[in-house]
Structure formats: structure tokens, C-alpha cells
Amino acid sequence: MPIIRNLGRAASQLLQSSGCGCGISVVPVRCIGVSPRQVASDASFHSVTFSESDHPRVLITGGLGQLGVGLAKLLRKRFGKNNVILSDIRKPADNVFYSGPFIFADILDYKNLREIVVNNRITWLFHYSALLSAVGEANVPLARAVNITGLHNVLDIAAEHNLRLFVPSTIGAFGPTSPRDPTPDLCIQRPRTIYGVSKVHAELMGEYYHYRYGLDFRCLRYPGIISADSQPGGGTTDYAVQIFHDAIKTGKFKCYLKPDTRLPMMYIDDCLKATLEVMEAPAGALTMRTYNISAMSFTPEELAQEVQKYVPELQMTYNVDQVRQAIADSWPMNFDDSNARRDWGWKHDYDLPELVTTMFSYLGSDSRIAQAN
């Protein structure tokens, strides 16, 4: 028994010794707040086996939304399939699950998210978990938890583990007192939705963490994103996706915005390209942490006219949703993205005609479209 006690004391002294040169590692922790979660003593640290390379190790949160799957596909082509981990709290479709690494990750579970970052040696994090504009207004407490509390978890983990962090912002970060045509990078914002408020909060917190803790935070304000690969998800700009589905299926579309509501839009390929470009841009080239990006700007009426070139019998009617119309009326009509074009060479590929052609080529071989072509 004395021998065991002596061994115990020796081990205790060895672990407490700051000058120990043995193989016991001490994980440095950046104290960035008072939350005990940031210095969790029970975090599970263990190594995983994968081939070493110069490529980043990527985690995408909220990966089953409109952008996550497409981003994962793009990044896997660039960095290798096993270097990009897609995550969400929902069950993925088979094609998504078998296309590359997928894990369950709840951004409100700080400990689990931290373990994922450590165990997989993540170096880049794309944080896409959020409730969109119209959905957020229908459930403000949930939007506050996901969009703000979840962001805080991600910021703390990214700062502690020296990650390069991307958080998307949106046209919704502006409000009715913002200049609308065009809207510059820096101006009054003052949004009036929980979605917009949470995005302004993300922009400012990311910039603060950059200057206070050296976090490599990067952010783009997305316009409305149009994609053929996903169904509308409750956003105010989602009419510009739904119109293609309804035109093909029924030849009729009922729009919830007024015909002259002009909003900035972008095809998803341009959006993903911009996201990768800003993440790969040299830090010294970036003069700001949050940039506007833009491609085109149109109204529901203008979009319908372009769609009717492929589906001439499309019947467009309007049943204005006052909530979404009020949101749209507070948003920019055009983005000024001159800083992005100057600093890191942003250039879009798709204007409205190319957008419509591409959407129909993906969505259908309907006889009406074939005849129009």
C-alpha cells in the first residue's frame, strides 16, 4: 500500500509539473468568455486515421439545406472525398449518405460539436445551420436559439481551435432604412426580422472575434439563391425556385410577392463558386470580413416573362402574402459588390437568361419545354 501511495503521489506531481518534457500533452485553451463549456474537462480527445495532405479538413453544419450538399460536392472534388464532412440533425437521403462522410451534429450541443472538430481535426468550418426568414418569423424562439445560440457555440469552438470559419449572411441583414438601390457593403442595416437580426449579429460577432481573438472569419451576404437540386425552404425569395417546378408540373404559378418586387438573385453555382473563392483568398487581400456578392436582379414579372419563353402557356397569378411582402420591401433591390470584385476577383457567370435555361435543363424534359427548345 505505501508503494501504491508513493506511485500515486509521483504521478500526480508529474502531471502537475509545467516543465515536464514527456509525451503528455496539455491542450491550450483560449479563454474567450465565462462559459464553462469552453474549457470542458470531459471532452473526448482521440486520434483518427486518415491520409495526410495539405488540404483543409472541412465540416459543414446544416448540410442538408439548400447549399450544403452542393458545397460538399464542390469541396470534395477540390480537396478529396474524405476531407469534407457533411452534418445535420436530419436523416440524409441515400445518395447524400453514400456520397461521402456524413455525421449527426447539433449546433446547440456544444460538447458534441467540439468533439467532432477535435476528433476529425477540422480546419475549415462552414456554418449553414439557420432558420430562414419566413420560417423564423413563425417561430421566433427557435430561430433565436438556432441562429444566435448556435452561432455562439460555433464561434467559440472556431476561435479555440484556430479554424477558418465561414458564416453566410444575406440580403435579409438590411432593413427599410438601408439604401436599397444599390446597397453598399457598409451602411445602416436595422432589419426587422429575427432572421435578419441574427445575421447582423453574426456579421458583427465574427468581425469582433477576428479583431479580438484573431479568428479567421469570412462572410458573404448572399442574394436570393436559386437551385434546381432542392425544394423551396421557406425563404422570401423562394418563389424564384417554385415557379420552375409549377411551370413544368401544372403550367400555373401563384406568386406570393407583387409583380414589381425587385430583389437581387443568384444561381447556386455562382454562390458556391464565390464561397470557395473567398475562403481560398489570401488573408492579406481581404479589406473586410463581410462582403456583398451579386449576379442579377429581377422582379417576379420579369422572371415569368423569361420562363414563358419555354412554357408559353404559363399562367402567372398573384396572391400577396403580406408578411413576406413586407420582408421583401425592406430588402435591397440591388447589391453593390464592387469590393468583392476588387479584393478577390469575384465575377458571376449566370445572368437571367442563362439562369432560366439552366433551370429547365435540370428540371425537366417535359414535352412543352422540348417543343419550345
N, C-alpha and C positions, 0 to 999 in steps of 0.2 A: 504493500500500500504506500509506504513512503516513496518508493521508486516511481509509482504512478503519479503521486502528487508532484514530485520533482519534475517529471516529464511534462506534466500539465503546466507548471509554472514556467518552464523553459519555453514551451510552445507559445504561451501567452506573451512572454517577453519578446520572442522572435516576431510574432505578428504585429506587436505594437511598435516595434523598432522602426523609426523612419529612415535609418541608414542601412537597412537590410539590402544586400545586393543579390539575394537569391531569386528564384523564379516566381515568387509570389507577387502578383501584380496588384497595384492599387488603381482603381478606376477614377480618374479625375472627374469632378462634378462641378459644373459652373452653377453657382448659386444665383438663380435669377428670380427668386421670389421666396415667399414664406410657405408655400405649399409643401407638405411632407412628401407628396408624390414625386417631387423632383429628386429626392435622394432616397428612393425606395431601397431598403436594405434587403428585401426579399426578392429582388429582380433575379430572374434565372438567366445566367450568362453561360453559354456554352458555344463551342465552335461548330460550324457546319462545313461540309466538304464541297468545294466547287472549284473549277479551274480558275487560276489566277489570270487576270488580264488587266489592261489599262482602262477597260470600260467601266462606267459607273454601275453601281448596283442600285436598281430603281424599285421604289414602292409607289403604287398608285392607289390612293384611297378613293372610295366611292366609284370604283372602277366599272360598275355595271350601268352607269348613267350614259348620257348621250356621247360623251367624249372619251371615256376611259378605255373602252375596248379598242377603238380606233387608235388611240395613242399607244396602247400596249403593242398593237400590231406594228406600228411605225418604229417604235423604240426597239422591238425585238429584231427587226430587220437590221437596225443600225448597230445594236450592242450585243446581240445574241439572245436566243430564246430564254435561257435560264437566268439571265441578268435582270429580267424585268418581272416583277411580281405584281399581279393584279389582285385587288382585295375589295371586299364589300361585305355587307351583312345579309345579303340575299343569295339565294342559290343560283349559280350561273347555268346557262344553257350548256348542253353537252359540247357544242362546238367551241364555246369560250373556255370551258373547263379543260379540254384536251389540247388547246392551242398553246398552252404554256402555264407556268406556275400560277396557282390561284390559292388564296388563303382567306379565312374569315378574319376580318378586322373591324372592330367597333371603335370609332374615334373617341367615343365617350368613355371607353375603358382604357385609362391611361397606362396602367401596368402592362396590359396585353400589347398595346401598341408599342410601348417601349421595348418589350421583349422581342417583338417582330423586327424592329430596327436593329437591335443589338445582335440577335441570333443570325440574321441574314446579312449583316454587315452592310446595311443600306447606306448609300452616299447621296443619292438624289431622291427627293420625295415630291410627288405631285399630289396636291391635296384637292380632290374634286368632290368630297362629301359636302353636300349642301342641299337645303330645300329651296326650290325656285320661287319666283315672285308670287304667282297666284296661289300656289300651294302654301307658301309661307304665311300669306295673309289669312288663310283659312285655319292655320294652327300656329299662332304666334309663339306659344311656349315651346313647342317642339322646334320651331325654326330658331329660336333663341338658343336652345341647348345645342342643336347640331351645328349651326352656323357660327356661333360665338364660343361656347364652351369647348366644342370640338377643335376649333381653331387654336385656342389657348393650349390645349394638350399638344397639338402638332408643333406649335412654336417653341414650347419648352423642350420637347424632345429634339427638334431640329437644332436648337441652339446648343443643347448639352452635347450632342454627338456630331456637331460640325457638318450638318447636312447642307446641301444646296436645295433650297425649298422653293417650289413654285405653287402659288395660290392664285387661281383665276379671279379676276374681278369682272365687271360687267357695265353695260350702259345703265343698269339699274342703280349704280352708285351715284348718279346725278339726280337732281330734283328740279322742281318747277322754277326755281330761281337761278338755275345754271344757264349759261348761254347755250343755245340749242343748235345753232346752225352757222358755223360749226362749233363743236365743243372741244376746247383745248385740254391738254393734259392737266394743267393746274388752273383751277377756277373754283368758285363756290359750288358745293355739291348738295348738301341738305336733302337727301332722299326722304321719301315719305312712305316707304315700305320697310318691313323688318328685313327683307332680303337686301335691299339697298343699304340700309343702316349697317347690317352685318358686313357688307363688302367694304364700305368705307372704313369700318373698324379694322378689317383685315389689312387694308392698304396701310393704314397708319401704324398699326401694331407691327407689321412686317418691317416698315421703314424704321420704326423705333428700335426693334431688335437688331436691325442692321447697324445702326449707329451706336447703340448701347453695348451690344454683345458681339458684333462682328458677324452676325448671321448673314449668309449669302442668300438673301430673299429676293425673288424675282416675281413680277406680277404683270399680267396683261389684262386690260379691260376689253373683254370680248363684246362684239356686237351680237345681234341675234344669229345663232348658228343653225345652219340648215344641213340636214343629213338624211340620206336615204336608208341608212342602216338601223335607225332607231325610230320608235314611235314618239309622238309629242309627249313631253313630260310635265306639263302644267305651267309652262312659261308663257309670258305675254306675247312673245314673238313666234310661238309655235304654230300660229296659223299658216306661216310660210312653209311649214312642213306638211301640215294636214291637207292643204289644198291639192297637193300632188296625189296623195292617197285617194282622196274623194273624187278627183277628176278621173282617175283610172277606174275606180270601182263603180261610181254612180253617175258621173258627169255632172254632178251638182256639188256646190260648196257654199256653206253658210258661214260667213266671216263674223267674228265677234268684235272686230275693230272697224272704225269708219273707213270708207274707201280712200280718203286722202291722208291717212295716218302714216307719215313718213318716218321710217326707222332705219338705222344702219344694220346691214346684214352681211353674212359671210358664209361661204361654202365650207364644210367641215375640213376638207383637205388643206385649205388655206389656213384655217385655225390651227390645225395640228402642226403644219409646217412652221408657223410663227412661234408656236410654243417651243418646239425643239430648237429653233434658231436663237431665241432669246436665252434659252438655257445653255446653249453652247457658246454664246457670245463672250468674248473676253471681259472680265470684270471691269477693266480699265476703260472699255468702250461705253459703258453704261453711265449716263449722266443722271439717271433717276432710277427708282426701284419699281415704279408702276408706269406702264405705257398704254396709251390708246393704240388699238390697231383697227384698220378699216379696210373694206374692199368695195362695197357698193351701198347704195341707199335707195329704197323704193317704197311705194305705197301698196296696199292690197289691190287697188285698181290697176296699177302698172304691172304687178305680178300676174294678175288674171289675164291681162292682155297678152302677155308673153306666153302663158300657159295655153291660151286659146289658139295659138299657132299650131299646137299639137293636138288639142282637143277642142275643135271649133265650137262644138255644141255645149261646152261648159256653161252651166247656169250659175252665176255668182249672185248671191243674195247676202243681205247684211242684217244681223240681229245683234246689236251692240251690247256687249257686256260692260256695264258701267264701271265695274271695278277694274277690269283690265284696260278699258279705255282711259280711265283716269291715270293709271300707271303709265301707259304709253305716252300720254300727253305731257308727262313730267320728264320724259327721257329725251336724250339727244336725237336730233334729226340727221345729223352728220357728225362724224368724228374727225377731228384734226389729229392725224397720226404722223405728222411731219417729223417729230422727234425720233420715232421708231425707224422711219425710213432713213434718217440721217445717221443715227448712232450705230445701228446694227444691220442696216441694209434691208429692212423689211420691204417686200414687194408682193402684192397679191397676184394670183393667176386667173381668178374667176370673176367676171362681171355678170350681170343679169342674164344675158342670152346664153352664156356658157353654163351658168348655174342650171337653168331650166333644161337645157339639152342633156346635161349630165344626170340630173334627177330622173328624167324619163328613161334614159338609157339603163339606169339601175333598177327602176321600179317596175317596168313592165314591157311586155311585148304585145300589149293589147292591140287588137286589130285596128282600132281607131287611130292609135299612135302610128302604127305601121303604115296606114294609108296616108297619114299626114306627112310622114317622112318620105 
